[in-house]
Amino acid sequence: MDRTLFLPIRIFLSALIFSALLAGYSLAASPEISAVRFGGDDNKTRFVLEIKGKSAFRTFSLANPNRIVIDLDEVNWNIGPGGAEGMGLIKNYRYGLYMPGTSRIVLDLKYPVKIANSFVIKGKAGNPDRMVFDFEKISQASFSSSISAPAVRAQAVNSTRTPASRPISNKKIIVLDPGHGGHDPGNLGGVKINGISEKNVTITAARNIKNILEASGRYKVILTRDRDIYVNLRDRPQVAHQNNADLFISIHADSFTQSSVRGATVYTLSENASDREAALLAARENKSDVIAGVNLGDETDMVQNILIDLVKQETMNLSNRFAGELDSELKKAVTMRKRSLRSAGFVVLKGIDVPSVLIEMGYLTNSTDAKLLMQKETHDKIGRAILNATDRYFAKNFAFN
Ligand SMILES: [Zn+2]
């Protein structure tokens, strides 16, 4: 590599539009990322994306932890289950749909870096183009100074409901929240077992559970995501709030260092975790936005504490009642952990006045669970358990009108 060819490209605003270079090329299908390559070492690392078709790109960096984010036009990913280990300066990478029209790849860094150079090599004879990023190790001070104000999204914390927007129907509204999605693959514990990431399990299960609940005729089910797309952790409960939902159920699958551990667990929100394992799980699940390249910085804890205060005691009580019904129904249907009802500080359960629970359906790191969690039969069992639990919960706590 000839260093004199390096252009001092600023990390921010390094947007390049290739369409201008490729005038006349028709934009038919979405471009496809067909391969990822690494080269170099812990001082200089080259990262290459092979792309069929064309896309603009934009890069920026985030600290705590150090990351480089590359935003592309919406692309199809043909490079595996959602993330993998990196090389050299890059610890690992994750990718997926950030929002309609924008795909994102996040590089978790081993050391602070600058983008020394970025360019595209046009593929010859019908071969894919190569999008090349050259990273060089720099000091943490230089890296930090290259970062502008953190991209904290203002979230309206509003616990008043809007009955006017409630549709005229006596069906109860249940919001199902398939965990993770897009460039947040969730846990990759099952990748070695069956090539499946958590985000794929949660969306498949949620669709099947929705069908079971709606077939009863008593419930309308809204999904927080109905495709492989990233949704901010704080936007997920807002879907329940905005739709005046009666219940919010977040759906996940866990991972564990011991592959023998299996079974489902039902979690509710609490300020203090019920046990150390639950606390660690909440910490992992709450990383979703960090992984996804949303920088909440030091404000996270403060915001979380304010949010937890806003959750009404009544909502907490109802959440616990529903969790109890769900736990006893699930026990009849699927294998559960020994202590199957736990609590911890999950961000996705905070800040709304809709009773909410989080289900870890099983362990992707356990080969039996990993197999079962991809089967419709298992989703149907979980769906029927949820249906029985919701029926009992509403019958006991509310009069149907
Ligand atoms: Zn999860």
Boltz pocket constraint, residues with backbone or C-beta under 6 A from the ligand:
constraints:
  - pocket:
      binder: B
      contacts: [[A, 179], [A, 180], [A, 186], [A, 187], [A, 198], [A, 251], [A, 252], [A, 253], [A, 285]]
      max_distance: 6.0
